[in-house]
Amino acid sequence: MKKNTIPFSATLTLIAGLLSAGTIQAAEFEIRLGHVTSDKEPVQQAIEEFAANVEERSEGRVDIKIFANGLLGTNPEVYEQVRAGAPIITVSDPGYLSDFVADFGVLGGPYLMDDPMQFAKLEGTELYDNMKSRLRDEADIELLAMNWLFGSRHLIADKPVSNPEDIAGMTVRTPPNAMWVKTFEAMGARPTQLPWTEVYSGLSAGVVDAAEAPLPSIYGAKLHEVKKVISLTGHFKGFTGLVINADYFSNLPEDIQTILSEEALAAGKFMTSLMIESQEEWIAKLEAEGVTFNRDVNTAAFQKKTASVYKEFPAWSDGLYDNVRAILDN
């Protein structure tokens, strides 16, 4: 019986067609994007949006592989990989960047913005561009974007916190960040540094009385299982963004650099809108889990109490806070 065969010439034509269609074409640039946050939080949605748009705009030349939940390591470990020149993008924040360029710290200060949409006023200013340039030159870090609203940070505890008097003496978990520590000291609390992975057990065991985070992070870490009252203090409007090794970035083709930078900013706008629009949804989710929300917070009193924090950083450029304040208030 005669077998059905495809002529050799037809096989070559088929392979050529597949190659020309890009079916078997590998990406020119493979970049890993690692972060320690849960893949169930809004930041993961923004990262997926960023990766998909970069792949589409680059016509498949750039393939961004996402590693959530700390799969590439802890924050310090991933930062070291970035600084060593690995083809890695990671999520960073003003607190980390201030270790290299102190002026970044002002962007993470208490009650800096009434409306997170104000952050856009900073982008493209001489002050902001100078900070980015110094980061590139002094730390070999390229800041792709810092406009990703991670969320307004609120306090979770056993009792409502409405005024500074309510938090006096409470042990509050903070990361190892000077701005966090000084802010809660100014409020009258006792800041206690714990890694994020130990916050649940710290609250459960009474190592700390309270913790603070955006609502999606509180939900994702299940902190509401051990503490049931969230006070909407909104003390920080936390912004994060994407960073990559500056040398690696500068050696990419200019069109790829442009795509990465523009799409990082676009994803930041996407995430900011997502966070603002989903606040009440996160409140509803947490209420369904038995959480009580305290909306009766004397924000003005907390703002007044923490105003002195902006004078606690002598390494900042002269007049930095006043310059930032003028930009935001304009």
ZAMARGU-4260 file (C-alpha; in steps of 0.2 Angstrom, whole numbers, plus 5000, padded with zeros to 4 digits):
<rodrens>
0) 5000/5000/5000 | 5007/5017/4995 | 5011/5029/5009 | 5005/5047/5010 | 5020/5058/5009
5) 5024/5076/5007 | 5036/5080/4994 | 5053/5087/5001 | 5051/5103/4991 | 5034/5106/4999
10) 5041/5103/5016 | 5054/5116/5014 | 5041/5128/5008 | 5031/5125/5024 | 5045/5128/5035
15) 5050/5144/5026 | 5032/5150/5028 | 5032/5146/5047 | 5048/5155/5050 | 5042/5170/5040
20) 5026/5171/5050 | 5036/5171/5066 | 5029/5155/5072 | 5047/5148/5077 | 5055/5165/5080
25) 5063/5167/5097 | 5064/5183/5106 | 5079/5194/5104 | 5079/5200/5122 | 5073/5189/5136
30) 5070/5199/5152 | 5064/5192/5169 | 5053/5203/5180 | 5053/5198/5198 | 5044/5204/5213
35) 5039/5198/5230 | 5021/5203/5230 | 5007/5190/5228 | 5001/5186/5211 | 4984/5190/5216
40) 4987/5208/5219 | 4984/5223/5207 | 5003/5225/5205 | 5003/5208/5196 | 4989/5214/5184
45) 4999/5230/5180 | 5015/5219/5177 | 5005/5208/5165 | 4999/5223/5156 | 5016/5230/5154
50) 5024/5213/5148 | 5010/5210/5135 | 5011/5228/5128 | 5030/5227/5127 | 5029/5211/5118
55) 5016/5217/5106 | 5024/5234/5102 | 5041/5225/5100 | 5033/5213/5088 | 5040/5198/5099
60) 5058/5205/5100 | 5056/5206/5119 | 5050/5192/5130 | 5046/5197/5148 | 5044/5182/5160
65) 5036/5186/5176 | 5041/5179/5193 | 5029/5184/5207 | 5029/5178/5225 | 5048/5181/5228
70) 5052/5167/5216 | 5068/5176/5210 | 5072/5180/5229 | 5069/5193/5242 | 5069/5211/5238
75) 5087/5214/5243 | 5092/5198/5233 | 5084/5204/5217 | 5090/5221/5219 | 5108/5214/5219
80) 5105/5204/5204 | 5099/5220/5195 | 5114/5230/5201 | 5126/5216/5195 | 5119/5218/5177
85) 5107/5204/5176 | 5093/5206/5163 | 5080/5208/5176 | 5067/5221/5180 | 5060/5223/5197
90) 5048/5233/5207 | 5056/5247/5218 | 5050/5261/5228 | 5057/5278/5235 | 5063/5270/5251
95) 5075/5258/5242 | 5081/5271/5229 | 5084/5284/5243 | 5098/5272/5249 | 5107/5278/5233
100) 5100/5295/5230 | 5094/5302/5246 | 5081/5314/5238 | 5070/5300/5232 | 5065/5298/5250
105) 5054/5313/5250 | 5042/5304/5238 | 5038/5292/5251 | 5034/5305/5265 | 5018/5306/5276
110) 5003/5315/5269 | 5013/5321/5254 | 4998/5321/5242 | 4980/5323/5244 | 4976/5315/5228
115) 4988/5302/5220 | 4985/5309/5203 | 4996/5323/5209 | 5011/5312/5206 | 5010/5316/5187
120) 5015/5334/5191 | 5032/5328/5196 | 5036/5318/5180 | 5046/5328/5167 | 5051/5341/5180
125) 5070/5346/5181 | 5069/5340/5200 | 5063/5323/5195 | 5074/5321/5180 | 5089/5326/5190
130) 5085/5312/5203 | 5084/5299/5189 | 5100/5305/5181 | 5109/5304/5198 | 5102/5286/5201
135) 5109/5281/5184 | 5126/5288/5186 | 5129/5284/5205 | 5120/5267/5206 | 5119/5260/5189
140) 5100/5259/5190 | 5088/5265/5177 | 5072/5270/5183 | 5059/5266/5170 | 5044/5273/5180
145) 5039/5277/5198 | 5021/5282/5195 | 5013/5265/5200 | 5001/5268/5214 | 5003/5254/5226
150) 4989/5260/5237 | 4985/5272/5251 | 4992/5263/5267 | 4981/5261/5282 | 4982/5254/5299
155) 4976/5237/5305 | 4975/5233/5324 | 4963/5227/5337 | 4955/5244/5340 | 4951/5259/5330
160) 4964/5273/5328 | 4956/5290/5325 | 4968/5302/5333 | 4987/5302/5337 | 4982/5299/5355
165) 4975/5282/5350 | 4992/5276/5343 | 5003/5282/5357 | 5014/5268/5363 | 5007/5255/5351
170) 5020/5244/5343 | 5018/5246/5324 | 5027/5235/5311 | 5037/5245/5299 | 5050/5239/5285
175) 5068/5244/5288 | 5065/5261/5281 | 5070/5278/5289 | 5054/5287/5283 | 5042/5274/5290
180) 5052/5273/5307 | 5052/5292/5309 | 5034/5294/5303 | 5028/5282/5317 | 5039/5289/5330
185) 5032/5306/5326 | 5014/5299/5328 | 5019/5293/5345 | 5020/5274/5341 | 5034/5262/5343
190) 5040/5256/5326 | 5046/5238/5325 | 5055/5232/5310 | 5049/5215/5303 | 5051/5207/5286
195) 5034/5207/5277 | 5034/5188/5277 | 5034/5189/5296 | 5020/5201/5299 | 5006/5189/5300
200) 5015/5179/5314 | 5021/5195/5322 | 5003/5201/5324 | 4997/5184/5329 | 5010/5182/5343
205) 5009/5199/5349 | 5026/5205/5344 | 5018/5220/5336 | 5001/5228/5340 | 4997/5234/5323
210) 5003/5234/5305 | 5000/5246/5290 | 4999/5242/5271 | 4987/5245/5256 | 4971/5236/5257
215) 4975/5223/5244 | 4991/5219/5253 | 4982/5217/5269 | 4970/5205/5261 | 4984/5196/5251
220) 4994/5193/5267 | 4978/5188/5277 | 4982/5200/5291 | 4963/5202/5294 | 4963/5184/5301
225) 4972/5190/5316 | 4967/5208/5318 | 4949/5214/5314 | 4949/5234/5313 | 4956/5244/5299
230) 4958/5263/5301 | 4958/5272/5285 | 4973/5283/5290 | 4980/5285/5273 | 4996/5291/5280
235) 5007/5286/5265 | 5001/5286/5247 | 5014/5273/5241 | 5021/5273/5224 | 5032/5260/5216
240) 5039/5258/5199 | 5051/5247/5188 | 5070/5248/5188 | 5083/5239/5177 | 5102/5239/5176
245) 5107/5255/5168 | 5121/5247/5158 | 5110/5233/5152 | 5097/5246/5147 | 5109/5258/5138
250) 5115/5243/5127 | 5098/5239/5121 | 5092/5246/5104 | 5085/5264/5106 | 5068/5258/5100
255) 5067/5245/5113 | 5073/5257/5127 | 5058/5268/5121 | 5046/5254/5122 | 5051/5249/5139
260) 5051/5267/5146 | 5034/5272/5138 | 5025/5255/5143 | 5032/5256/5161 | 5024/5274/5162
265) 5008/5268/5154 | 5006/5253/5165 | 5009/5265/5180 | 4993/5275/5174 | 4984/5258/5172
270) 4988/5253/5190 | 4985/5270/5198 | 4967/5270/5190 | 4965/5252/5195 | 4969/5255/5213
275) 4958/5271/5215 | 4943/5263/5207 | 4945/5247/5217 | 4946/5254/5234 | 4928/5251/5239
280) 4929/5234/5232 | 4943/5229/5243 | 4934/5237/5258 | 4919/5226/5254 | 4930/5210/5252
285) 4937/5213/5269 | 4921/5217/5277 | 4914/5201/5271 | 4929/5193/5281 | 4923/5201/5297
290) 4934/5217/5296 | 4927/5233/5304 | 4932/5249/5295 | 4935/5265/5305 | 4933/5280/5293
295) 4932/5293/5307 | 4950/5297/5306 | 4957/5315/5311 | 4969/5316/5296 | 4973/5334/5299
300) 4979/5329/5317 | 4990/5316/5310 | 4997/5327/5296 | 5001/5340/5309 | 5010/5327/5320
305) 5020/5321/5306 | 5025/5337/5297 | 5042/5338/5307 | 5047/5322/5298 | 5052/5332/5283
310) 5066/5340/5293 | 5074/5324/5298 | 5084/5321/5283 | 5100/5332/5282 | 5106/5322/5267
315) 5092/5329/5256 | 5096/5343/5244 | 5093/5361/5251 | 5074/5366/5250 | 5069/5349/5242
320) 5053/5347/5252 | 5048/5365/5248 | 5052/5362/5230 | 5041/5346/5229 | 5027/5355/5238
325) 5027/5369/5226 | 5026/5357/5211 | 5012/5347/5219 | 5002/5362/5225 | 5003/5372/5208
</rodrens>
